[in-house]
Amino acid sequence: MSPDQLNQTILSRLTRPDFKEVDGGTIYGLQGGHSRLFVTALPRDEVVQMLSGLLDHQVTSQPWAEDYGQVHGSFAVKSDPRLVLGLAASDLAPKRADYAAFPELLKTYVTEVLYSPPSTDEP
């Protein structure tokens, strides 16, 4: 699968009705860049399992790391290892302060996903 096809596969999954894209700039003050932020009512471990399934056989390895309630990784695309994508899945509960201005999101969603599409820059 080409890097563009892998990007579209991931985005196709993250834009289904069980996910909602939110404005990372408004929540975290992120500016510029190409990362996209999503929330879902699915548990974090289920999200990581789903994302791992999308990455199977499409990246050189899956070095997921876990710290402070976040599971994250940078993954080299198998068809072009110069390109790296980034994924992170976090529980929303510890991020209450970040989402304080968006109480409706905290009532509905439990997991946050940050996605950086394949690029030559470190995500």
Secondary structure, 3 states (H helix, E strand, C coil): CCHHHHHHHHHHHHCCCCEEEECHHHHHCCCCCCCEEEEECCCHHHHHHHHHHHHCCCECCCCCEEECCEEEEEEEECCEEEEEEEEEEEECHHHCCCCCCCHHHHHHCCEEEEEEEEECCCC
